[in-house]
């Protein structure tokens, strides 16, 4: 395999290699010292990190990349413009195909009607004219069929182009995303309605009408036409009315019975405690009338003098009287007038006070 010219040794196989080379002794190399190594490091540190020709080549490569990117951007813009034009053409062809489909359906309808009239008409003239119309309709039907086929072929050819196919796929994907978004929004809307109605019902069931009204307000804004929401509106309105009117109606019913009927002082206290805000006008007037009569009876029972009544607003009032003939006026009772309190004295009657008379 190898002939050593100096010693004349010929190797015939790999086994003979071991007899020639001492595998235990590494081959001698060039002599080196630590000082030589340090000197070599120092000399290598003096070399520039990047050769000037390498930097120039790198800059040239970057410039080439920049130019390539700009060229690709221009090509992509042209491709996008072309795709836009082809997509507009495709949409136009689709619209024409739909028109052709409608025209074909109308031609078939007219042909069928004309053929039926030609077969069933009473007069010969009508049958002849119907036959002519049927022939014209058949011609129109054939033309529409040909036009529909041609428009379908053009649409298929345009749809097969890569840019148009991609645009169509993107449009379908966008439409699918919109449909899914609408479906999710509707599901959330249905869930929001169900949860809102359940919360309002729960508040009504424990007579938390204020909370129920707050929960119902956004439902009314969003689901104004929903029957269940409208039913809850009516329920809460009725319950609120009952909450306002029930105490007044109970008070009216009680003062007409014993022991209030024979105890004007208790009747005055009971009626004066009725909340007047929000009461229906007819009910408020009834409370005011019975309260005025009870005040007149109480003045007579106590033996007070010169009773007067001030009515600053409808179904609101204050009754004044003198405990003694020459003493100051004192508030006997106040209905729906929180600024006046029983026992409060006044030096002079307020303007507008009128003499109170029992009825």
Sine and cosine of phi, psi and omega as CSV:
sin_phi,cos_phi,sin_psi,cos_psi,sin_omega,cos_omega
0.00,0.00,-0.62,0.78,-0.04,-1.00
-0.66,-0.76,0.65,-0.76,-0.02,-1.00
-0.89,-0.46,0.89,-0.46,0.04,-1.00
-1.00,0.06,0.92,-0.40,-0.11,-0.99
-0.94,0.35,-0.50,0.87,-0.05,-1.00
-0.96,0.28,-0.68,0.73,-0.11,-0.99
-0.95,-0.30,-0.19,0.98,0.04,-1.00
0.94,0.33,0.60,0.80,0.00,-1.00
-0.99,-0.11,0.75,-0.67,0.03,-1.00
-0.91,-0.43,0.80,-0.60,0.01,-1.00
-0.99,-0.14,0.84,-0.55,-0.01,-1.00
-0.99,-0.14,-0.42,0.91,0.02,-1.00
-0.45,-0.89,0.08,-1.00,-0.03,-1.00
-0.93,0.38,-0.44,0.90,0.00,-1.00
-0.91,0.42,-0.52,0.85,-0.01,-1.00
-0.96,0.29,-0.27,0.96,-0.03,-1.00
-0.91,0.41,-0.55,0.84,-0.02,-1.00
-0.92,0.39,-0.47,0.88,0.00,-1.00
-0.98,0.21,-0.26,0.97,-0.03,-1.00
-0.99,-0.16,-0.63,0.77,-0.07,-1.00
-0.96,-0.29,0.73,-0.69,0.08,-1.00
-1.00,0.07,0.97,-0.26,-0.06,-1.00
-0.94,0.35,-0.34,0.94,-0.04,-1.00
-0.99,0.13,-0.30,0.96,-0.08,-1.00
-0.93,-0.36,0.87,-0.50,-0.02,-1.00
-0.93,0.36,0.48,-0.87,0.02,-1.00
-0.92,0.39,0.54,-0.84,-0.02,-1.00
-0.95,0.30,0.65,-0.76,0.02,-1.00
-0.88,-0.48,0.01,-1.00,0.04,-1.00
-0.91,0.42,0.63,-0.77,-0.02,-1.00
-0.94,0.34,0.64,-0.77,0.03,-1.00
-0.55,-0.83,0.45,-0.89,0.02,-1.00
-0.79,-0.61,0.19,-0.98,0.04,-1.00
-0.89,0.45,-0.61,0.79,0.03,-1.00
-0.89,0.45,-0.63,0.77,0.04,-1.00
-0.89,0.45,-0.63,0.78,0.00,-1.00
-0.89,0.45,-0.69,0.72,-0.01,-1.00
-0.90,0.44,-0.65,0.76,0.02,-1.00
-0.89,0.45,-0.61,0.79,0.03,-1.00
-0.91,0.41,-0.62,0.78,0.03,-1.00
-0.91,0.41,-0.65,0.76,-0.01,-1.00
-0.91,0.42,-0.65,0.76,0.00,-1.00
-0.93,0.37,-0.56,0.83,0.03,-1.00
-0.95,0.31,-0.46,0.89,0.02,-1.00
-0.93,0.36,-0.35,0.94,0.00,-1.00
-0.98,0.22,-0.21,0.98,-0.04,-1.00
-0.98,0.21,0.57,-0.82,0.05,-1.00
-0.91,0.40,0.50,-0.86,-0.04,-1.00
-0.91,0.42,-0.62,0.79,-0.02,-1.00
-0.73,-0.69,0.77,-0.64,0.00,-1.00
-0.93,0.37,0.54,-0.84,-0.02,-1.00
-0.84,0.54,-0.64,0.77,-0.02,-1.00
-0.92,0.40,-0.51,0.86,0.05,-1.00
-0.93,0.37,-0.65,0.76,0.02,-1.00
-0.90,0.43,-0.67,0.74,0.03,-1.00
-0.90,0.44,-0.63,0.78,0.05,-1.00
-0.91,0.41,-0.62,0.79,0.02,-1.00
-0.90,0.43,-0.69,0.73,0.04,-1.00
-0.89,0.47,-0.65,0.76,0.04,-1.00
-0.90,0.45,-0.62,0.78,0.02,-1.00
-0.91,0.41,-0.66,0.75,0.03,-1.00
-0.90,0.43,-0.65,0.76,0.04,-1.00
-0.89,0.46,-0.61,0.79,0.03,-1.00
-0.91,0.41,-0.65,0.76,0.04,-1.00
-0.89,0.45,-0.68,0.74,-0.01,-1.00
-0.88,0.48,-0.71,0.71,0.03,-1.00
-0.89,0.45,-0.61,0.80,0.03,-1.00
-0.91,0.43,-0.65,0.76,0.01,-1.00
-0.90,0.43,-0.68,0.74,0.03,-1.00
-0.89,0.46,-0.65,0.76,0.03,-1.00
-0.90,0.43,-0.68,0.73,0.02,-1.00
-0.91,0.42,-0.61,0.79,0.03,-1.00
-0.89,0.45,-0.66,0.75,0.03,-1.00
-0.91,0.42,-0.66,0.75,0.02,-1.00
-0.90,0.44,-0.65,0.76,0.01,-1.00
-0.91,0.41,-0.62,0.78,0.03,-1.00
-0.90,0.44,-0.66,0.75,0.05,-1.00
-0.90,0.43,-0.64,0.77,0.03,-1.00
-0.91,0.42,-0.62,0.78,0.02,-1.00
-0.91,0.40,-0.67,0.74,0.04,-1.00
-0.89,0.47,-0.69,0.73,0.02,-1.00
-0.89,0.46,-0.66,0.75,0.02,-1.00
-0.90,0.44,-0.61,0.79,0.02,-1.00
-0.89,0.45,-0.69,0.72,0.03,-1.00
-0.90,0.44,-0.70,0.71,-0.01,-1.00
-0.91,0.41,-0.59,0.81,0.03,-1.00
-0.92,0.39,-0.65,0.76,0.06,-1.00
-0.89,0.46,-0.65,0.76,0.05,-1.00
-0.90,0.44,-0.65,0.76,0.02,-1.00
-0.89,0.46,-0.67,0.74,0.01,-1.00
-0.91,0.41,-0.62,0.79,0.05,-1.00
-0.89,0.46,-0.68,0.73,0.02,-1.00
-0.90,0.44,-0.64,0.77,0.04,-1.00
-0.88,0.48,-0.68,0.73,0.02,-1.00
-0.89,0.46,-0.66,0.75,0.04,-1.00
-0.91,0.41,-0.60,0.80,0.04,-1.00
-0.91,0.42,-0.64,0.77,0.05,-1.00
-0.90,0.44,-0.64,0.76,0.06,-1.00
-0.89,0.46,-0.65,0.76,0.02,-1.00
-0.90,0.43,-0.62,0.79,0.04,-1.00
-0.90,0.44,-0.68,0.73,0.03,-1.00
-0.91,0.41,-0.65,0.76,0.02,-1.00
-0.90,0.43,-0.63,0.78,0.03,-1.00
-0.90,0.44,-0.69,0.73,0.03,-1.00
-0.89,0.47,-0.65,0.76,0.01,-1.00
-0.92,0.39,-0.65,0.76,0.01,-1.00
-0.90,0.45,-0.66,0.75,0.04,-1.00
-0.90,0.43,-0.65,0.76,0.01,-1.00
-0.90,0.45,-0.70,0.71,-0.01,-1.00
-0.92,0.40,-0.65,0.76,0.02,-1.00
-0.89,0.46,-0.70,0.72,0.00,-1.00
-0.88,0.47,-0.67,0.74,0.01,-1.00
-0.91,0.42,-0.66,0.75,0.00,-1.00
-0.92,0.40,-0.65,0.76,0.01,-1.00
-0.91,0.42,-0.63,0.78,0.03,-1.00
-0.91,0.41,-0.65,0.76,0.03,-1.00
-0.92,0.39,-0.62,0.79,0.03,-1.00
-0.90,0.44,-0.52,0.85,-0.02,-1.00
-0.99,0.10,-0.44,0.90,-0.15,-0.99
-0.90,-0.43,-0.08,1.00,-0.06,-1.00
-0.89,0.46,0.54,-0.84,-0.05,-1.00
-0.98,0.20,-0.69,0.72,-0.08,-1.00
-1.00,-0.08,0.44,-0.90,0.03,-1.00
-0.91,0.41,-0.61,0.79,-0.01,-1.00
-0.89,0.45,-0.67,0.74,0.01,-1.00
-0.91,0.42,-0.64,0.77,0.00,-1.00
-0.91,0.41,-0.62,0.79,-0.01,-1.00
-0.92,0.39,-0.72,0.70,0.01,-1.00
-0.90,0.43,-0.61,0.79,0.03,-1.00
-0.91,0.42,-0.61,0.79,0.03,-1.00
-0.90,0.43,-0.63,0.77,0.05,-1.00
-0.90,0.44,-0.68,0.73,0.03,-1.00
-0.90,0.44,-0.59,0.80,0.02,-1.00
-0.91,0.42,-0.63,0.77,0.02,-1.00
-0.91,0.42,-0.68,0.73,0.04,-1.00
-0.89,0.45,-0.66,0.75,0.01,-1.00
-0.90,0.43,-0.62,0.79,0.03,-1.00
-0.91,0.42,-0.65,0.76,0.05,-1.00
-0.88,0.47,-0.69,0.72,0.03,-1.00
-0.90,0.43,-0.62,0.79,0.02,-1.00
-0.89,0.46,-0.67,0.74,0.02,-1.00
-0.90,0.44,-0.67,0.74,0.01,-1.00
-0.90,0.44,-0.67,0.75,0.02,-1.00
-0.90,0.43,-0.63,0.78,0.03,-1.00
-0.89,0.46,-0.69,0.73,0.02,-1.00
-0.91,0.42,-0.69,0.73,0.00,-1.00
-0.90,0.44,-0.65,0.76,0.01,-1.00
-0.90,0.44,-0.67,0.75,0.02,-1.00
-0.90,0.44,-0.67,0.74,-0.01,-1.00
-0.91,0.40,-0.68,0.73,0.03,-1.00
-0.91,0.42,-0.58,0.81,0.05,-1.00
-0.91,0.42,-0.66,0.75,0.01,-1.00
-0.89,0.45,-0.70,0.72,0.00,-1.00
-0.90,0.43,-0.66,0.75,0.01,-1.00
-0.89,0.46,-0.68,0.74,0.02,-1.00
-0.90,0.43,-0.62,0.78,-0.01,-1.00
-0.92,0.40,-0.68,0.74,0.04,-1.00
-0.91,0.40,-0.64,0.77,-0.02,-1.00
-0.92,0.40,-0.38,0.92,-0.01,-1.00
-0.99,0.16,-0.22,0.97,0.03,-1.00
-0.94,0.33,0.66,-0.76,-0.13,-0.99
-0.83,0.56,-0.73,0.68,-0.06,-1.00
-0.91,0.41,-0.67,0.74,0.01,-1.00
-0.92,0.38,-0.66,0.75,0.02,-1.00
-0.87,0.50,-0.65,0.76,0.02,-1.00
-0.91,0.41,-0.69,0.72,0.02,-1.00
-0.88,0.47,-0.66,0.76,0.03,-1.00
-0.90,0.45,-0.67,0.74,0.01,-1.00
-0.89,0.45,-0.67,0.74,0.04,-1.00
-0.90,0.44,-0.64,0.76,0.01,-1.00
-0.91,0.43,-0.67,0.74,0.03,-1.00
-0.91,0.42,-0.64,0.77,0.02,-1.00
-0.90,0.43,-0.66,0.76,0.04,-1.00
-0.90,0.43,-0.67,0.74,0.04,-1.00
-0.89,0.46,-0.63,0.78,0.03,-1.00
-0.91,0.42,-0.65,0.76,0.03,-1.00
-0.90,0.43,-0.65,0.76,0.04,-1.00
-0.90,0.44,-0.68,0.74,0.02,-1.00
-0.88,0.47,-0.67,0.75,0.02,-1.00
-0.91,0.40,-0.63,0.78,0.04,-1.00
-0.90,0.43,-0.66,0.75,0.03,-1.00
-0.90,0.44,-0.65,0.76,0.02,-1.00
-0.90,0.43,-0.68,0.74,0.03,-1.00
-0.90,0.43,-0.67,0.74,0.01,-1.00
-0.89,0.46,-0.64,0.77,0.02,-1.00
-0.92,0.39,-0.64,0.77,0.04,-1.00
-0.90,0.44,-0.68,0.73,0.05,-1.00
-0.90,0.44,-0.60,0.80,0.01,-1.00
-0.91,0.42,-0.69,0.72,0.02,-1.00
-0.90,0.45,-0.68,0.74,0.03,-1.00
-0.90,0.44,-0.66,0.75,0.01,-1.00
-0.89,0.46,-0.64,0.77,0.03,-1.00
-0.91,0.42,-0.72,0.69,-0.03,-1.00
-0.89,0.46,-0.71,0.71,0.00,-1.00
-0.92,0.39,-0.64,0.77,0.02,-1.00
-0.90,0.43,-0.69,0.72,0.02,-1.00
-0.89,0.46,-0.67,0.75,0.01,-1.00
-0.89,0.46,-0.65,0.76,0.01,-1.00
-0.91,0.40,-0.64,0.77,0.02,-1.00
-0.91,0.40,-0.68,0.73,0.03,-1.00
-0.87,0.49,-0.67,0.74,0.00,-1.00
-0.89,0.45,-0.65,0.76,0.02,-1.00
-0.92,0.39,-0.63,0.77,0.02,-1.00
-0.91,0.40,-0.60,0.80,-0.05,-1.00
-0.90,0.43,-0.45,0.89,0.03,-1.00
-0.96,-0.26,0.27,0.96,0.10,-1.00
0.90,0.43,0.49,0.87,0.10,-0.99
-1.00,-0.04,0.96,0.28,-0.14,-0.99
-0.93,0.36,-0.59,0.81,0.02,-1.00
-0.89,0.45,-0.70,0.72,0.02,-1.00
-0.92,0.40,-0.65,0.76,0.02,-1.00
-0.88,0.47,-0.64,0.77,0.02,-1.00
-0.91,0.42,-0.64,0.77,0.03,-1.00
-0.91,0.41,-0.65,0.76,0.02,-1.00
-0.93,0.36,-0.52,0.86,-0.06,-1.00
-0.98,0.20,-0.46,0.89,-0.09,-1.00
-0.83,0.56,-0.77,0.64,0.02,-1.00
-0.92,0.40,-0.49,0.87,0.05,-1.00
-0.92,0.38,-0.61,0.79,0.02,-1.00
-0.91,0.42,-0.63,0.78,0.01,-1.00
-0.92,0.39,-0.62,0.78,-0.09,-1.00
-1.00,-0.02,-0.54,0.84,-0.09,-1.00
-0.82,-0.57,0.81,0.59,-0.10,-0.99
-0.89,0.46,-0.47,0.88,-0.06,-1.00
-1.00,-0.08,-0.04,1.00,-0.03,-1.00
-0.95,0.32,0.74,-0.67,-0.07,-1.00
-0.91,0.40,-0.64,0.77,-0.02,-1.00
-0.92,0.39,-0.62,0.79,0.05,-1.00
-0.90,0.43,-0.69,0.72,0.04,-1.00
-0.89,0.45,-0.60,0.80,0.03,-1.00
-0.90,0.43,-0.64,0.76,0.04,-1.00
-0.92,0.40,-0.58,0.81,0.08,-1.00
-0.86,0.51,-0.72,0.69,0.01,-1.00
-0.91,0.42,-0.64,0.77,-0.01,-1.00
-0.90,0.44,-0.73,0.68,-0.03,-1.00
-0.92,0.39,-0.64,0.76,0.03,-1.00
-0.88,0.47,-0.68,0.73,0.02,-1.00
-0.91,0.41,-0.66,0.75,0.00,-1.00
-0.92,0.40,-0.63,0.78,0.04,-1.00
-0.91,0.41,-0.65,0.76,0.05,-1.00
-0.89,0.46,-0.68,0.73,0.03,-1.00
-0.90,0.44,-0.60,0.80,0.01,-1.00
-0.90,0.43,-0.54,0.84,0.02,-1.00
-0.99,0.15,-0.69,0.72,-0.13,-0.99
-0.99,0.10,-0.46,0.89,-0.07,-1.00
-0.85,0.53,-0.75,0.67,0.02,-1.00
-0.87,0.49,-0.64,0.77,0.00,-1.00
-0.92,0.40,-0.70,0.72,0.02,-1.00
-0.91,0.42,-0.62,0.78,0.06,-1.00
-0.89,0.45,-0.67,0.74,0.01,-1.00
-0.90,0.44,-0.69,0.73,0.03,-1.00
-0.88,0.48,-0.66,0.75,-0.01,-1.00
-0.92,0.38,-0.60,0.80,-0.05,-1.00
-0.96,0.29,-0.64,0.77,-0.08,-1.00
-0.93,0.36,-0.30,0.95,0.05,-1.00
-1.00,0.07,-0.05,1.00,0.00,-1.00
-0.89,-0.46,0.23,-0.97,0.14,-0.99
-0.96,0.26,0.53,-0.85,0.10,0.99
-1.00,0.04,-0.10,0.99,-0.08,-1.00
-0.91,0.41,-0.53,0.85,-0.05,-1.00
-0.88,0.48,-0.53,0.85,0.00,-1.00
-0.98,-0.22,0.14,0.99,-0.03,-1.00
-0.73,-0.68,1.00,0.09,-0.06,-1.00
-0.88,0.48,-0.53,0.85,0.00,-1.00
-0.91,0.41,-0.70,0.72,0.05,-1.00
-0.91,0.42,-0.61,0.79,0.01,-1.00
-0.91,0.42,-0.66,0.75,0.01,-1.00
-0.89,0.46,-0.70,0.71,0.00,-1.00
-0.89,0.45,-0.69,0.73,-0.01,-1.00
-0.89,0.46,-0.74,0.67,-0.05,-1.00
-0.94,0.34,-0.58,0.81,0.01,-1.00
-0.92,0.40,-0.37,0.93,0.00,-1.00
-1.00,0.09,-0.05,1.00,0.01,-1.00
-0.96,0.27,0.75,-0.66,0.08,-1.00
-0.96,0.26,0.87,-0.49,-0.10,-0.99
-1.00,0.00,-0.38,0.92,-0.04,-1.00
-0.90,0.44,0.80,-0.60,0.05,-1.00
1.00,0.03,-0.09,1.00,0.01,-1.00
-0.95,0.32,0.58,-0.81,0.14,-0.99
-0.85,0.52,0.53,-0.85,-0.13,-0.99
-0.87,0.50,-0.67,0.74,-0.04,-1.00
-0.90,0.43,-0.64,0.77,0.01,-1.00
-0.93,0.36,-0.64,0.77,0.01,-1.00
-0.89,0.45,-0.62,0.79,0.01,-1.00
-0.92,0.40,-0.60,0.80,0.04,-1.00
-0.91,0.42,-0.68,0.73,0.04,-1.00
-0.88,0.47,-0.70,0.72,-0.02,-1.00
-0.88,0.47,-0.67,0.74,-0.01,-1.00
-0.91,0.42,-0.72,0.69,0.02,-1.00
-0.92,0.40,-0.59,0.81,0.04,-1.00
-0.90,0.44,-0.69,0.73,0.03,-1.00
-0.87,0.49,-0.71,0.71,0.01,-1.00
-0.90,0.44,-0.65,0.76,0.00,-1.00
-0.91,0.41,-0.59,0.81,0.04,-1.00
-0.91,0.42,-0.68,0.74,0.03,-1.00
-0.88,0.47,-0.67,0.75,0.04,-1.00
-0.91,0.42,-0.61,0.79,0.00,-1.00
-0.92,0.38,-0.64,0.77,0.06,-1.00
-0.86,0.50,-0.70,0.71,0.02,-1.00
-0.91,0.42,-0.65,0.76,-0.01,-1.00
-0.91,0.40,-0.65,0.76,0.01,-1.00
-0.98,0.20,-0.31,0.95,-0.04,-1.00
0.98,0.21,0.49,0.87,0.03,-1.00
-0.99,0.15,0.13,-0.99,-0.15,-0.99
-0.83,-0.56,0.46,-0.89,0.16,-0.99
0.76,0.65,0.87,0.50,0.02,-1.00
-0.94,0.34,0.68,-0.74,0.05,-1.00
-0.73,-0.69,0.49,-0.87,0.00,-1.00
-0.82,-0.57,0.74,-0.68,0.09,-1.00
-0.95,-0.31,0.82,-0.58,0.01,-1.00
-0.87,-0.48,0.99,0.10,-0.06,-1.00
-0.94,0.34,-0.35,0.94,0.00,-1.00
-0.50,-0.87,0.24,-0.97,-0.02,-1.00
-0.87,0.50,0.78,-0.63,0.04,-1.00
0.87,0.50,0.46,0.89,0.14,-0.99
-0.81,-0.59,0.61,-0.80,-0.02,-1.00
-0.23,-0.97,0.28,-0.96,0.06,-1.00
-0.68,-0.73,0.71,-0.71,0.02,-1.00
-0.93,-0.36,0.79,-0.62,0.03,-1.00
-0.92,-0.40,0.49,-0.87,0.09,-1.00
-0.36,-0.93,0.34,-0.94,0.02,-1.00
-0.99,-0.13,0.84,-0.55,0.12,-0.99
-0.89,0.45,-0.50,0.86,0.04,-1.00
-0.79,-0.62,0.37,-0.93,-0.07,-1.00
-0.85,0.53,-0.60,0.80,-0.06,-1.00
-0.96,-0.29,0.03,1.00,-0.05,-1.00
-0.98,0.19,0.12,-0.99,0.01,-1.00
-0.96,0.30,0.33,-0.95,0.07,-1.00
-0.96,0.28,0.56,-0.83,0.00,-1.00
-0.77,-0.63,0.58,-0.81,0.03,-1.00
-0.95,0.30,0.87,-0.49,0.05,-1.00
-0.99,0.15,-0.71,0.71,-0.01,-1.00
-0.28,-0.96,0.38,-0.92,0.04,-1.00
-0.69,-0.73,0.69,-0.72,0.01,-1.00
-0.87,-0.50,0.89,-0.45,0.02,-1.00
0.90,0.43,0.38,0.92,-0.01,-1.00
-0.74,-0.67,0.99,0.13,-0.10,-0.99
-0.92,0.39,-0.24,0.97,0.01,-1.00
-0.96,0.28,-0.27,0.96,0.00,-1.00
-0.92,-0.38,0.66,-0.75,-0.01,-1.00
-0.80,-0.60,0.62,-0.78,0.03,-1.00
-0.83,0.55,0.66,-0.75,-0.03,-1.00
1.00,-0.04,-0.20,0.98,0.02,-1.00
-0.96,0.30,0.73,-0.69,-0.03,-1.00
-0.98,-0.18,0.47,-0.88,0.03,-1.00
-0.73,-0.69,0.58,-0.82,0.02,-1.00
-0.97,0.26,-0.54,0.84,0.00,-1.00
-0.56,-0.83,0.50,-0.87,0.00,-1.00
-0.92,0.39,0.63,-0.78,0.06,-1.00
-0.90,0.44,0.46,-0.89,0.02,-1.00
-0.90,0.44,0.70,-0.72,-0.01,-1.00
0.98,-0.18,-0.14,0.99,0.02,-1.00
-0.94,0.33,0.70,-0.72,-0.01,-1.00
-0.85,-0.52,0.43,-0.90,-0.01,-1.00
-0.88,0.47,0.69,-0.72,-0.02,-1.00
-1.00,-0.06,0.77,-0.63,0.05,-1.00
-0.78,-0.62,0.67,-0.74,0.02,-1.00
-0.95,0.32,0.56,-0.83,0.02,-1.00
-0.88,-0.48,0.00,0.00,0.00,0.00
